[in-house]
Amino acid sequence: MFRRMKRVPRQNISTKIKEVKKATKDIINKSRVTESQYKNRLKTCNDCIYLMRSTNMCRVCGCFMKIKAALPSSVCPLGKWSLRDSSVNPTQHDDGCENSD
């Protein structure tokens, strides 16, 4: 009757702290991956059994994937997407508009 979920892998706290620092730098610098990379990352997450679809939050790392997938320094803790999959688009802001500076 009930489907049993796979056990959620634990993430090392020191690794998590390093990832948060890198993500904070990406946010401050307004660094983002390209639109196609962002869509590919989200598709990968949507196909994953560890995504809580109601909140779009990963059960492994605890991150909100609509944010994490946009950051070039972010990686999937299960290795489904990584830094080598990303190229930075530093001129794009959160709202998707190009920087006119």
NORWO-V555934 format. One record per pair of residues at least 4 apart in sequence whose C-alpha atoms are under 7 Angstrom apart, sorted by sequence separation. I is the first residue (numbers start at 1). J is the second residue. D is the distance in Angstrom with one decimal. If there is no record, write none. Layout:
i | j | d
I | J | D
I | J | D
//
This chain:
i | j | d
12 | 16 | 6.3
13 | 17 | 6.2
14 | 18 | 6.4
15 | 19 | 6.3
16 | 20 | 6.3
17 | 21 | 6.4
18 | 22 | 6.4
19 | 23 | 6.1
20 | 24 | 6.1
21 | 25 | 6.4
22 | 26 | 6.4
23 | 27 | 6.2
24 | 28 | 6.2
25 | 29 | 6.0
26 | 30 | 5.7
27 | 31 | 6.4
33 | 37 | 6.1
34 | 38 | 6.2
35 | 39 | 6.2
36 | 40 | 6.2
37 | 41 | 6.1
38 | 42 | 6.2
39 | 43 | 6.1
40 | 44 | 6.2
41 | 45 | 6.3
42 | 46 | 6.0
43 | 47 | 6.3
44 | 48 | 6.5
52 | 56 | 5.5
53 | 57 | 7.0
58 | 62 | 5.1
64 | 68 | 6.2
65 | 69 | 5.5
66 | 70 | 6.9
76 | 80 | 5.7
81 | 85 | 6.5
92 | 96 | 5.8
93 | 97 | 5.7
11 | 16 | 7.0
26 | 31 | 4.9
33 | 38 | 6.2
46 | 51 | 6.6
51 | 56 | 6.4
52 | 57 | 5.3
57 | 62 | 6.2
58 | 63 | 5.5
63 | 68 | 6.6
69 | 74 | 7.0
76 | 81 | 5.4
92 | 97 | 5.9
93 | 98 | 6.5
45 | 51 | 6.5
51 | 57 | 5.8
52 | 58 | 6.1
57 | 63 | 5.5
58 | 64 | 6.6
68 | 74 | 6.2
75 | 81 | 6.0
76 | 82 | 6.2
92 | 98 | 4.9
93 | 99 | 6.8
51 | 58 | 4.6
52 | 59 | 6.7
57 | 64 | 4.4
58 | 65 | 6.7
75 | 82 | 4.5
91 | 98 | 5.8
92 | 99 | 6.1
50 | 58 | 5.9
51 | 59 | 6.1
56 | 64 | 5.8
57 | 65 | 5.8
74 | 82 | 7.0
75 | 83 | 6.2
91 | 99 | 5.1
50 | 59 | 5.2
56 | 65 | 5.9
74 | 83 | 6.8
50 | 60 | 6.7
73 | 83 | 6.1
72 | 83 | 6.5
72 | 86 | 5.7
72 | 87 | 6.8
61 | 77 | 6.7
72 | 88 | 6.1
42 | 69 | 6.4
41 | 69 | 5.8
38 | 69 | 5.8
38 | 70 | 5.6
33 | 70 | 5.5
32 | 70 | 5.4
33 | 71 | 6.1
32 | 71 | 5.1
33 | 72 | 5.3
31 | 71 | 6.6
32 | 72 | 5.7
41 | 81 | 6.7
31 | 72 | 6.9
26 | 71 | 6.2
23 | 71 | 6.6
37 | 86 | 6.6
10 | 60 | 6.6
11 | 61 | 6.6
23 | 73 | 6.3
8 | 59 | 6.8
9 | 60 | 6.0
22 | 73 | 6.1
23 | 74 | 6.6
8 | 60 | 5.9
33 | 86 | 5.8
34 | 87 | 6.7
33 | 87 | 5.6
34 | 88 | 6.7
19 | 74 | 6.8
33 | 88 | 4.9
34 | 89 | 5.9
32 | 88 | 5.5
33 | 89 | 5.5
31 | 88 | 6.1
32 | 89 | 5.1
31 | 89 | 5.9
32 | 90 | 6.0
31 | 90 | 4.3
30 | 90 | 5.9
32 | 92 | 6.7
30 | 92 | 6.9
30 | 93 | 6.0
//
